Amino acid sequence: MKFISTNFFEPVAAQVKMDIPAAKSVKPNLRTLVYFELVAPYTESEVTRKEPTFSSPLEANNVTVKYLAKPIEIWFFDQITGKVFFKKKL
C-alpha cells in the first residue's frame, strides 16, 4: 500500500508492506493526520462583496478566514484500530 501526500514544502511518500486482503480491509478506514503549529500573525482574513444590480438584486458578502500554520508531522493510520502505518516529522 502506498501513501502520497503533499504539503507546501515538499512531497511526502510512504510505503507499507501488507498483503492484498489486509490492504483492502484497511483502505476504507485509512485516515491522514497532519499536526500543525500556528505561525504569526496566526490568521488572515479577506472580505469580498458583490453589489446588487437590477438584474441580480441580491447583495452578497463573503468573509474568508485562513489560519497560518507550519506542518510539523504527518501520520497515516487506521481510524478503527488506531494502528499507525506511517509517521514522519516534516
Legacy VTK file of the C-alpha trace (Angstrom):
# vtk DataFile Version 3.0
C-alpha trace
ASCII
DATASET POLYDATA
POINTS 90 float
0.000 0.000 0.000
1.399 3.416 -0.959
0.576 6.787 0.576
1.417 10.045 -1.100
0.625 13.437 0.324
1.986 16.910 -0.208
2.496 19.948 1.929
3.661 23.407 0.959
7.333 22.485 1.279
7.974 19.010 -0.063
6.075 15.879 -1.111
5.699 13.087 1.436
5.586 9.473 0.290
5.325 6.286 2.336
5.131 2.613 1.534
3.792 -0.043 3.911
4.118 -3.729 3.080
0.964 -5.784 3.603
-0.901 -8.468 1.702
-3.787 -7.568 -0.616
-6.666 -8.697 1.688
-5.195 -6.659 4.581
-4.784 -3.604 2.352
-8.395 -3.896 1.142
-9.688 -4.102 4.719
-7.618 -1.096 5.865
-8.425 1.155 2.904
-11.955 2.296 3.983
-10.691 3.280 7.453
-7.396 4.876 6.399
-7.013 8.474 7.554
-4.343 11.172 7.448
-3.480 13.436 10.348
-1.303 16.499 9.856
-0.048 18.198 13.007
0.438 21.946 12.536
1.976 24.781 14.515
0.325 28.183 14.110
2.669 30.940 12.948
2.313 34.692 13.450
0.147 36.556 12.637
-1.910 33.299 13.046
-4.827 34.305 10.791
-5.559 36.239 7.633
-8.999 37.382 6.622
-10.491 38.686 3.417
-13.900 40.209 2.799
-15.441 40.279 -0.648
-18.683 41.976 -1.507
-20.971 41.695 -4.508
-23.105 44.773 -5.029
-26.740 44.274 -6.015
-27.803 45.225 -9.528
-31.171 45.392 -11.291
-30.532 42.045 -12.985
-29.186 40.446 -9.773
-30.782 42.271 -6.826
-29.071 40.285 -4.082
-26.123 41.639 -2.144
-23.510 39.065 -1.164
-20.799 39.378 1.472
-18.190 36.669 1.867
-15.678 36.510 4.708
-12.750 34.117 4.346
-10.526 33.398 7.346
-7.277 31.456 6.863
-5.142 30.009 9.628
-1.422 30.374 9.006
0.384 27.236 10.049
3.553 25.219 9.522
3.155 21.431 9.176
5.114 19.586 11.869
4.232 15.909 11.456
2.106 13.654 9.230
0.514 10.316 10.167
-1.351 7.678 8.162
-3.480 5.497 10.454
-6.476 3.160 10.711
-9.289 5.103 12.392
-10.935 1.928 13.753
-7.948 0.162 15.301
-5.744 3.212 15.853
-2.814 1.413 14.214
-0.300 3.928 12.820
1.133 2.810 9.478
3.409 5.780 8.859
4.584 8.755 10.915
7.064 11.399 9.775
8.333 14.712 11.111
8.283 17.336 8.375
LINES 1 91
90 0 1 2 3 4 5 6 7 8 9 10 11 12 13 14 15 16 17 18 19 20 21 22 23 24 25 26 27 28 29 30 31 32 33 34 35 36 37 38 39 40 41 42 43 44 45 46 47 48 49 50 51 52 53 54 55 56 57 58 59 60 61 62 63 64 65 66 67 68 69 70 71 72 73 74 75 76 77 78 79 80 81 82 83 84 85 86 87 88 89
